[in-house]
Amino acid sequence: TPCDCGEYLSKVESMVDAEKARVSRCLGAPTTEEKVTAVVLREMVEKAVARLVGMESSGLASMLVYGRYWDLTRMHRLLGRVQGGLPAMRDVMEAHFRLVRKAEGDDERLLSGEKDRYAEMIDGVFHGEESFRAALDSCFT
């Protein structure tokens, strides 16, 4: 079966937790724990950022369409810890918002509803991430 982005991110998060526990149990050094976590995140997330956010049937755009808030929260949490993660998310979100804007045409009522729905998601799931809010505003003004 094809890899699902949400499942992959869940496994990465579990792996990070397991490595933290292993290091704590074996070495007990917080700095070592941070280094091991950084390696796991670099190898499992940072190197795959573009692929993860762009996955056709389970990446960021799909999560937005289907309201997969748990997966979106996890993606934000993990990609926020690696270089280039949040900008990649913002770019995909902006492209998605532009498609939604185009699909809704000039119907102000529909546009307002979509903007409100995404604004609520950005405030809740992404803790009001400014760059995400700016992407939304640029597409729905």
C-alpha positions as semicolon CSV with decimal commas, in nm:
position;residue;x (nm);y (nm);z (nm)
1;T;0,000;0,000;0,000
2;P;0,118;0,355;-0,061
3;C;0,262;0,550;0,227
4;D;0,018;0,781;0,405
5;C;0,173;1,108;0,519
6;G;-0,020;1,121;0,846
7;E;0,078;0,764;0,934
8;Y;0,441;0,834;0,846
9;L;0,449;1,145;1,065
10;S;0,290;0,950;1,349
11;K;0,561;0,686;1,321
12;V;0,831;0,953;1,315
13;E;0,689;1,108;1,630
14;S;0,686;0,766;1,798
15;M;1,042;0,708;1,684
16;V;1,154;1,041;1,831
17;D;0,989;0,954;2,162
18;A;1,145;0,606;2,163
19;E;1,492;0,744;2,091
20;K;1,455;1,004;2,366
21;A;1,357;0,732;2,612
22;R;1,642;0,507;2,500
23;V;1,901;0,783;2,535
24;S;1,761;0,888;2,871
25;R;1,768;0,529;2,995
26;C;2,114;0,448;2,862
27;L;2,301;0,776;2,883
28;G;2,089;1,013;3,088
29;A;2,237;1,321;2,921
30;P;1,992;1,588;2,798
31;T;2,240;1,720;2,541
32;T;2,278;1,373;2,391
33;E;1,900;1,342;2,381
34;E;1,877;1,668;2,185
35;K;2,145;1,553;1,941
36;V;1,978;1,219;1,878
37;T;1,641;1,388;1,830
38;A;1,796;1,631;1,582
39;V;1,942;1,343;1,380
40;V;1,610;1,157;1,368
41;L;1,426;1,473;1,261
42;R;1,686;1,559;0,999
43;E;1,686;1,212;0,847
44;M;1,315;1,136;0,871
45;V;1,156;1,479;0,824
46;E;1,390;1,750;0,697
47;K;1,517;1,544;0,405
48;A;1,158;1,456;0,310
49;V;0,981;1,791;0,361
50;A;0,889;1,851;-0,003
51;R;0,774;1,493;-0,051
52;L;0,568;1,496;0,270
53;V;0,381;1,820;0,210
54;G;0,331;1,737;-0,157
55;M;0,198;1,382;-0,127
56;E;-0,094;1,372;-0,366
57;S;-0,348;1,173;-0,170
58;S;-0,234;1,232;0,187
59;G;-0,008;1,538;0,196
60;L;-0,087;1,884;0,323
61;A;-0,345;1,979;0,058
62;S;-0,535;1,656;0,115
63;M;-0,526;1,712;0,491
64;L;-0,670;2,060;0,438
65;V;-0,948;1,936;0,209
66;Y;-1,054;1,655;0,441
67;G;-1,006;1,844;0,768
68;R;-0,748;1,601;0,906
69;Y;-0,669;1,827;1,199
70;W;-0,472;1,571;1,402
71;D;-0,245;1,508;1,105
72;L;-0,214;1,881;1,036
73;T;-0,121;1,943;1,399
74;R;0,142;1,669;1,390
75;M;0,281;1,798;1,059
76;H;0,308;2,149;1,200
77;R;0,473;2,021;1,518
78;L;0,734;1,813;1,332
79;L;0,801;2,036;1,032
80;G;0,827;2,334;1,263
81;R;1,135;2,170;1,412
82;V;1,329;2,135;1,086
83;Q;1,482;2,382;0,846
84;G;1,249;2,472;0,562
85;G;0,950;2,291;0,711
86;L;0,715;2,579;0,779
87;P;0,797;2,768;0,457
88;A;0,721;2,450;0,260
89;M;0,390;2,417;0,442
90;R;0,308;2,782;0,376
91;D;0,380;2,747;0,004
92;V;0,153;2,444;-0,032
93;M;-0,118;2,612;0,174
94;E;-0,101;2,925;-0,038
95;A;-0,131;2,721;-0,359
96;H;-0,428;2,536;-0,208
97;F;-0,594;2,862;-0,102
98;R;-0,551;2,998;-0,455
99;L;-0,720;2,690;-0,601
100;V;-1,008;2,723;-0,355
101;R;-1,037;3,093;-0,437
102;K;-1,047;3,019;-0,808
103;A;-1,302;2,739;-0,764
104;E;-1,539;2,961;-0,565
105;G;-1,531;3,235;-0,829
106;D;-1,682;3,567;-0,729
107;D;-1,939;3,439;-0,482
108;E;-1,854;3,655;-0,182
109;R;-2,064;3,444;0,055
110;L;-1,878;3,125;-0,038
111;L;-1,542;3,302;-0,032
112;S;-1,612;3,445;0,311
113;G;-1,713;3,103;0,442
114;E;-1,399;2,938;0,307
115;K;-1,175;3,212;0,442
116;D;-1,340;3,190;0,784
117;R;-1,303;2,811;0,788
118;Y;-0,934;2,827;0,705
119;A;-0,873;3,118;0,942
120;E;-1,025;2,915;1,225
121;M;-0,804;2,621;1,132
122;I;-0,492;2,839;1,124
123;D;-0,576;2,985;1,463
124;G;-0,651;2,647;1,621
125;V;-0,433;2,389;1,453
126;F;-0,138;2,613;1,368
127;H;-0,161;2,845;1,670
128;G;-0,216;3,151;1,452
129;E;0,109;3,104;1,257
130;E;0,161;3,449;1,104
131;S;0,299;3,332;0,771
132;F;0,003;3,097;0,723
133;R;-0,240;3,377;0,805
134;A;-0,061;3,605;0,557
135;A;-0,089;3,335;0,287
136;L;-0,462;3,308;0,353
137;D;-0,513;3,684;0,350
138;S;-0,320;3,724;0,025
139;C;-0,550;3,476;-0,148
140;F;-0,883;3,592;-0,006
141;T;-0,864;3,971;-0,028
